[in-house]
C-alpha cells in the first residue's frame, strides 16, 4: 500500500486599498486593483494520502476553519491531476491567524492545501505553484471570500495589483490575466484584532452600494499608486493613500472600525514608537506599521504589545515577506 505525504505553506495578505472588478462572467477575469502587504504568518497544510478509495478527512490542528474551502480545492485539483482520486486523503491544517478578519486566510488556505497535495504526488514545483494560485483564485471567487488576495500573494512583499484577475490561468497555466508586482524589505508589523468576528467579505463585495463606494474610492487612489516605479520609496505614499481610501469608501465608519482605530491610536500615543495603525480590509482589525521603514529595525514592539493585550486586543507580530 502506497502512502504519500506533502506539505504546503502560504502566508497571509492584508489589503489596504482595492477596487471590486467582478462584472466579467469568467472567474479568471474577476478580481481587483489594489495594494497591500503579504505577511509570513498564514496557513500550513500537511497532506497524507493512502492509496485506495478516494476520500478526504480534514482536521484543523490550530484555529477553527471551514471544510468547504478545502473540499472544493481538492475537487478542482482532482479535475486537473488524475492521481488525486487514487488516494484517501487526510489534511492537517494549521491556521496561524483568525478567519474573517481581513488577513486573506481563505486564499492562504486554498494555496497551502493545493501545494501540499501536489507535493505529495511529486508534481513539479513551478507547475504546482501556478496551479495552486489558479485553483485558489477560482475557489475565492466561487465562495466570495476574496477578490485579489491570490494575485497579491503571487507577487509577495509590499504589493500592488495592476490588473484584475487570476495570476495564472488556462491549461498551460500561463500568466494572467491578473498581474501584480511587489518589493520586499524586512518590515516587522503587528496585527491587532478583538475576538468578535468581523463581517464576511461577501457582505461587501456582493452588495451593489458597497461595490460602488469601494471601487470609486479605490480607483481614485490607485491612479496614483499605479504610476511610476514600485519600490520602497513609495512606502509613505501607500500609508497615506490607504488612510484616504478607507475614509472616502465609507469603510472607516462601518462596523465599529472607527472606534477600534481610535482606541488603538490612543494606546500608540502613550508609547514612543513612530508607528501607524491601518485598517485591514475587509476585516475589523488593524495592522500597525512603522511610519519610516529606513530605521524600522530599531523598533521594540514589546511594550506596545503588552498595552494592547491589557486593553483586550489579540496581537500577532509578523514580517512582510516575499512568500514564493
Protein Blocks (a to p, Z undefined) as FASTA:
>chain_A
ZZddddddddddddfbdcddfkbfblklgccdddddddfblcdddddddedddddddddf
edjddfklmmmmmmmmmmmmmklmmpccddddddfbdehkonopmmmmmmmmmmmmmmmn
opafklmmmmmmmmmmmmmmmnopafklmmmmmngpjdddfbgcdfbgcjkopgcjbdcd
dddddddddddddfbdcddfklmmmpmklmmmmmmmmmmmmmmmmgojddfklmmmmmmm
mmmmmmmnommmgghlmmmmmmmmmmmmmpcbdcddddddfbdbdddddfblklmmmpcf
klmmmmmmmnopacdddddddfZZ
